[in-house]
Amino acid sequence: MSSRTTTILVGVWATAILVALLIANSNQMQDFDPDASLAQAASQQNFDSAFTGMLQEAGVSNGSIVHLSANSNCFCNDLSKGHQYDITQSLADKGYEFNTLSLSENPAIGKLISHFPALAVIDNNGNLRYVGPYATGFGCFTGNDLVDDIARIATTEQYFGATVNTEARGCFCNV
């Protein structure tokens, strides 16, 4: 086989692999709140307390970092493990504990948050500080890592209500 034929075959092979990877991963690039259910709920005056109440009914206590996922195999959920570690380390000295909550086992919360991985942070006073994704972008590593912003939101002394991040696009799976 000539070197020109070999070069063409390697080029075609590399292009085919790249296209296959893009197609496979494009299925994971989704809007975090595509039907705006979380955005609509968050616009209600009592959203913060109602959402915190749902989390508390599910066994979540004050001072919690709550990883929201579902009982399914989701590559995006695996990608969030680094973010989970980072946020836990950032807030551990502030009295926060890490919890995991299944959206499929908590349908009231699952109606509001239809995509995961997601995160909710309740401060030590029982105030909802943040609800939304850990990061945005392809594979949760090419966009914005929101961990530092979330840690700042969770530890700010003044409380003006929860930050609800609904306009994110990234690696998310359906509940």
N, C-alpha and C positions, 0 to 999 in steps of 0.2 A: 504494500500500500504506500502510495506516495505521501510525502509530508504535507502537501497541499490538501489531500483528501483527509488525512488525519486531523489537520487543523479545522477543516470544515465540520467534520463529525464531532470534534470536541466542542466547537462553537454551538452547533445545533443541540448537543446534549446539555451544555450549560444553560442555554436559553430555555430549553424544555424544563429543566429543573427549576429555574427561576420563575417561570410562568406557573408551574405547579405549586410552588411555595406561595406565590402571591394569591392564587385562587384559593388555596386552603386557608390562608390567614385572613383573606378579605371577609370571610364568613364571620370572623370574630370582631371586625371593626363595626361597631354598632353605636347608636346613640344610647346614652345611659337611661334616659327617660323618654322613650320614643312616643308614647301616647300621652305624655304630660300629666300622668296621674299624680306623681309626686309634686310637680310644680303647682297643680291645681289645689292639692291638699295643703301645701305649704302657704298658699295665699290666704287660707282661713286664719282668723285671728287667734284661735286656740290650738293651732297646729302643734306648737312646741310641747305644750303640756299633754295633748292627746297622744302624740307619738311617744313621748317619754312614758306615759301610762301604759301603752301597748308593750313597750320594752320591759317595763317593770312587771307586767302580768306574765311575761315570758321568762321571768326569773333574773332579769338584769338589774343590778343594783347601782346606786350612785357611784361616781368615780370609775366609770367603765368605758373602755374602748371596745366596741362591739363589731366584730367581723360578721358581715351579713353575706351568707352564701346559700346554696341549695344542695339538696341531696342528689347531685348529679356530677358526673365526671366533666370537669370544665378546665381546659388548658389555661384559660385566663385566671381562674382561681389559683392555680399553681403559681402563675407569674406574680401574684400579689403577695406571696410569702415574704419576699424581701421588704415590701412596704409594711407588712404587718410587724415584722421584726423592728424596723426603723421607728415606727410610731410608738410601739410598746417601749422601746428604749428611750425615746424622747420624753415620754410622759410617766415613766415608772417612778421617777423621783418626785413627781407631783401627786402621788397617791392613786394613780390610775391602774386598773387591772384589765387584762385582756380577756374577752369573752368571745365565744362563737355562737351565732344564732342562725338556725336554718329557716330560710324564708318559706320553704315548702312545708315546714311543720308549724309555721305561724302565718296562716293565710291572711289575716288582717294586715300584717306588715307587708306580706307578699303582694297584696293588691296595690300598695303604694310604690313599692320598689320591685319592678319587674325584671331588672337586670342586676347581675352581680359579677364580680366581687364589689361589695359596697361596705361602707363604714358608717357607724353612728358613734358619737362621743357624748356621754352624759357626764357633767362635772360633779364634783363632790357635793354640791348643793342641790343636785337633781335637775339642773338646767340642761336642756339639749343644746349642745354647742355646734355640732356639725353632723350633716347627713349628706352622703354622696360617695363618689368613687375615691380611691386612693390616688389614682393617676389617670392621665389621658394619653391618647396616642396609640400607635400601633404596638401591640404587645405590652402596653403599659410601661415601655421603657424608651420610646422615641418622643413622647410628648412631655407634658409637664408632670413632674413628681410633686404631688400636693402635700406630702408629709410635713414639710417644714411649715407650710401655711396652716395646716390642720393643728399642729402642735401649738402654734401661736394663737390660733382661735380658741383652743381649749384652755389656755393658760392666761388669757387676758383677764385682768381683774374686773373690768366693767363688763356687764352682760347686757347686750342690746337685742337679744334673740338669736336663734340658731342661724347658722349659715347653711343653706340648703343648695347644694350644687347639682342642678339638673341638666345643665347645658354642656355636657361632656360627651366627647366621642372617643372611643377607644376599644380596648379588648374587654368586651362584656359578654356574658352568656345569659340566655333567657332562664327565668325561674321555671 
